């Protein structure tokens, strides 16, 4: 290994000082930052930028209503469109990214243009004591201009030092595109073709709008490299990058199956505690999300194996039915976040499984009571017998089986339904379930 090299002046403000690195690591870090800038500029070459800007995301009108009421926190996966959305909220804005040295100086001086209507602080969670900093601005200056903070990590989990922002902010979580949003803003002629495209390329705007496997494969690699080799180092000071990368590869093959922490620990030759820590980090960074089993006894539910799904459906390895299950998990997860962030309602996503191994893929719960059971099939026109099993325990829950390939939709005397996946997902509205 090369002797540790001195960090050039340009990088000293951006590269984590605590890490022992060689020159190759430093320049890899810089190349990833440079790639992000070049990649965004390249969108004009591909003709994507106009499409992205023209596509107003579903959260925009809700955020606009709250800009003069609270500090706005917009979080979500990296490259999901947070910055683009933020700049669409008001034409009069000042924008600063904590990743850029010049912008950090402006933040230190607090010298933004207060004649603007909106100030956007991107990746502010990387600043030490950022909550105290933004709270001080809010308490002294109020919301003139409005204040918006974006981040590619859960802002409620990082830098938990100093004063709390309790009572001073509204949070909005931006998700990748789903069929509902694609239908609303792109108005496609063939929803089923769009669903197939979503399963192949995922719902992140850039690769989805470009629409080719080649572009997505290149985007996917760079996207994961940035998370593993930049974000993990900056936010978590994690050095087991190779093991976490292997963990992601293992989970890509286990989507839709209960995950054993001890099994993963054996595969990775580490402790259960390390696996749980790394999974929590990946959740906090919006790489994947957990769907636990439902049990009215919460303590017993915690002890049972959860499932994990990816925000990027294109990452999933396996048959088409598993990819569809991941896309459905993403859509329901997104809808529940919408209800909480925009309407102040709450619900949770689980799966249900009994002692005999009988299972329903998804269970939406309100006030510890299941209100919706969803079973996902790829090509199945017969109703799953598992609905009748669980109907005895959850008699008031709506039962829906969705299938990508279906000759005709059906309803049954027990209230169960079989629906085409593309149509059902495009009309998904959980607010109708008395939240």
N, C-alpha and C positions, 0 to 999 in steps of 0.2 A: 504494500500500500504506500502511496506517495505520502511524503511528509505533509502535515497540515499547512495549507497555504493561507497567507493573510487575506482577509476579505477586503476587496477593493472598496474605496470610499462610496461608490455609487450604491453598493449592495448593503452597506452597514445598517441602514435603516430598515431594510426589508428582510434580510436573512436572519433566522433565529440565532442569537449569539451563543446560546447554551449548547449547541450541537458541535461535536468534533467532526469536521469534515475535511475532505481533500478538495483540490481545485476542481476535479471532475464533478463532484456533488454540487459545488457552488454554481458552476456554469450550467448544469442541468436545471437547477432551480431557476436561473435567469432565463434559460431558453423556454421554460414552461410559461413564464410570465410574458415573454415576448410573443410566444405562440398565441396566447389569448388575444392580444392586440391585433396581430396579423389576421387571425381567424375571423374576428369580427369585421375587419375591413374587407375581407375576401367575400363577404356576403353580397356586396354590391356586384361583384363579378358574376356570381351565380344568379343574380336577380332576385335574391330572397329578401333583401332588406325592406323593399316596398311592401311585400306580402306580410312580413312580420309587423310592420308599423300599421298597415291598414287593418289588421286583425285585432280589434279591441277585445281584450280578455274580459271574461265575465265579472271579474272583481272590480273593474274600473269604477263603475257608477257607485258602488258601495264605499269604496275608499274616498272618492271625491266628496261624498256627503259628510265624511268624518274629518276631513283635513283641518277644519277650523275648530274642532272639538278636542282632539287629543293628539299626542305624538303618534305617528303611524309607524308600525313595525311591519315590514313585508319580508317574509322569509320563504324559503323553498329551495329545491335542489339547484346546484350550480348549472347555469346556462338554461334555466327554465323560462327566462324572460322577465326577471324582476326589474332590471335596469330599464329595459324598453318600456315596460308598463309604467314605471315611475315617471318617465319623461313624457308620457302621454296624458298624465293627469292634469297638467296645466302648462300652457305654452311659456309662461313666465317662471323659469326655474333656474337655480344655481345648482351645479352638480359637483360632488367631490367624492373621490374614491380613495379610501385609506391605503390601498395598495401602491398609490403613486406618491413619491417623495414630495413633489410640489404641493399636492393637495394636503398632505399631512402638515406642511408648514402653514397653509391657510387655516386648517382646523386649529392648530396651536394658537394662531393669532386671532382666531374667530373673526376673520375679515371677509366673510362672504357678503354679497350684495343684499342688503336688507330692503331694497326697493323691489326685489323679486317677490312673487307670490308664494314660492315654494323653494325650500332648500332640501336637497337629497344627499344623504350621507350613505355611501355604499361601502359595505364590508366594515362598518364602524366597530363591530364586535371584536375586531382584532386590536383595537386600542385599549390600553390598560385603563381600568376604571371608567369604561365608556358610559356605563349607566349613570354614574355620578356626574360625568361631564355633560351629558345631554339633559339630565335632570336640572343641573344648574342653569343651563340656557333657558329651559322651559320656565323655571321658577322666576328668573329675573326678567326675561323678555317676552314670555308668553308665546303665542303662535303667530306672531307677525315678524317674519313670514311663517307659513306652516312648516313643520318639521317632519321629515320622513327618513327612516332608517331601513336599509335593506341588508340582507345577509344570507349566505348560502349555508347557514347552520342555524339550529334552533336558538334564537337569541335569549330565550329564557334559561338556557343552561350554561352559557359561557360567561366568564368574567364575573362570577358571583361575589363581587367585593364592593364595598362602599354602599351608597344609598340605593334603595329600591326604587323602581319606577312604578310601583303599585299605585293604581288610580290615575296614572298619567298617560297611559297609552292604550291603543287598540291594535291588536295583531291580526294580520291577514296572511294566510299561507297559500302561496301560489303553486299549483300543481302543473305537471305536464298536460298537454291536450288530451281530452278524452272524446268519445264519440258525441256526447252531448254538446260540448263546446265546438267541435268540428262542424256539427250540423248547424249550429246557431250562427257561426261567423264565416264559414267557408261555403255553406250551402251546396254540398255536393249532390250530384244526381244519383249516385249509387252508394248508399250507406254501408252495405255489406263489403264493397270493395275498399272503402275507407277503414273498416274494421280489420280487414286482412292486412292492409298497409300498416295499421297501428300495431298489430301483432308482430309484424316483421321488423319495423323500424322504430318502434316506441313512439311516445307522444311528445318528445322534446321538439320545440318548434323548428329549429334549424334542420335537422335531418328529416323530420316528417315532411316539411314543405319542399325540401329538395327532392325527396321521393325515390332515391336510388340506394340499393344495398351497398354499393361501393362507397358512396359518400358516408353512409351511416357507419360502416365498419371503421373508417378512418376517424370519424368524429368520436365514436365510442371509445376507441383506444386513447385518444388525447384527453377526453373527458375524464376517464378513470385515472389516467396518469396525473392529471392536475389534482384530483382529490387525494390520491395516495401519496404523491411526492411533494405536494405543496401544502394542502389544507391540513393533512394529518400532522405534519411537522409544525406548522404555524399554530394551530389551535390546540393540539393535544400533546405535542412534543413526543409523539410515538415514534419509536425506532424499529419496531417489528413490522416493517412495511411488507416484506416478503410473506410473512405468515398471514397478515391481513388480506393481502392479495389472494393467497391460496384459500382463505376462508370464503372470500367472495365467490371464487370459482366453485367451491364445494356447494355453496348455497344456490348457485345458479342451476344446479342439477337436482335440488331438493325442494323446489318451489311446489307448494301444495301438499307437502308432507310434514307431519310434526317433526320438529328438530330436537334431537337429543344433544344437550350441551356436552355430556360425557363422551358421546360418539365423536363429536367434532374435536374435542380435546385430544382424543386418541389419534385422530387423523393428523392433527397439527402438532402433536407431541408437546402439549402444554397443559396447563391446569384448566379446570372448569371455570375458575374465577377469571382467567385471562380471556377465555372465549366470551363470557358474559360481558366483560369490559369492552372488548372490541366490537361486539354486536351493538352495545349501547352507543358507542362512538359512531358507528355507521348509521344508526337510527338518527342520532343528533345531527348528522351531516346530510340527511335526506338521501341516503343511498338505498335504504330499504326500510320497511316498517313491519311491525310485529302484529300478528293476529292470534290472540290467546284463545284457549277453549273456554266456553261459557259454563259457569257453574254458579248457582245462587250462593254457595259458600265460597267467598272470594279466596280464602286461604287455601282451599282445596284446588281451586282453579290455577292459582299461582304455581302450584307444585306440578302441574301437568305440562306437557311439551307444547310450546307455541309453534305456529307456522310463520315463515317470513316471506314477504313479497317485495319485489323491486319496483321503485318508482319508474324505472326504465324497462318497460315490458320487453323491449328488444334484447335485453340481457339474458332472458330466461332460456335455458336449454331444455329440450324435451319436445314432446309431441304438441300438436296445435291445441289440444284441449287444455294442457297445462298453461300455455301462453294465454289462452282465453281466460282461464281462471285468474291469472295474474292481472289481466286487464280489468276484469270485473272487480277484483279487490281494490285496484287503484281508483276505479270510478266511485265505488261506495265510500272508500276512505276520503276521497276528495269531496264528495257530497256532504259527509259528516263534518268535515272541516269548514265547508261553506256555511252550514247551518249554525255552527258555533261562532265563527268569526263574523258573519254578516247579519245573522238573525238572533244571536244570543241563545240558541237552543243547543241541546247537548244529546249525544247518543254515542254508542260504542259499537265496534265491530268485533265479532267473535266467530269461531266455528263451533259446532256442537258434535259431540261424539259420545256414545254410550259404552258400557262395559263390554258389549258384544262386538264393538268395532264398527257399528252402524254410524253413519256420519252424514251431516249436511254441511256443504262448503262454507256458507256464510250465515251469520245470525246477527241482525241489527237489534240492539237492545236499548230501551229507554226506561229509566228508573228501575233497573234490574229486571225488566220484563221484556222478553223477546217480542218484537213487533213485525219482523220480516225474516223469513227463511228463504235462502236462495241456493239452488243447486245448479251447477254449471256443467253442461254437456257439449260435446262437439257435434255429434250426429246421432241424436237419440230422440225418438218421438214418443216413447213410453214413459209415463210418470214414474219417478223413483219411488220404490216402496218405503224408503226411509222417511218420507213425509208423514205417512200414516203413523209410523212409530213415534215420531216426535210431536205429532199433533195432540197426542194424549197428554203431553206435559205442557205444551204451549198452545192451548186451544184458540187463542185470539190472534195468533201470529199469521200474517198473510204468507202464503206458500207459492213460490214462483220457481219454476225450472226454466232455464234459458238455454237455447241451443243455437250454434252458428248455422247449422244446416237443418232446416225444418220445412216440411211440405206445407203444413198448415198449423196455425195456432189453436190451442185447445183450452177449455176450462172443464172442471170436474165437480161432481156434487159436493165433495168435501171442501170446496173453495179453492183448491189448487189450480194453478195455471201453467201452461207451457207456452213460452213466448220466444220469438226470434230475438237472438242476442243483440243484433245491431239496433233494431227498433227499440227494444226495452231499455238499452243503455242510453240511447239518444233522448229518451223521455224520462229518465230517472229523476224522481222528485221525492225525497224522503220527508219533506215537510208535510206531506199528506198523511203521515203516520202519527199524527197527534203528538208531536214532540213538545 
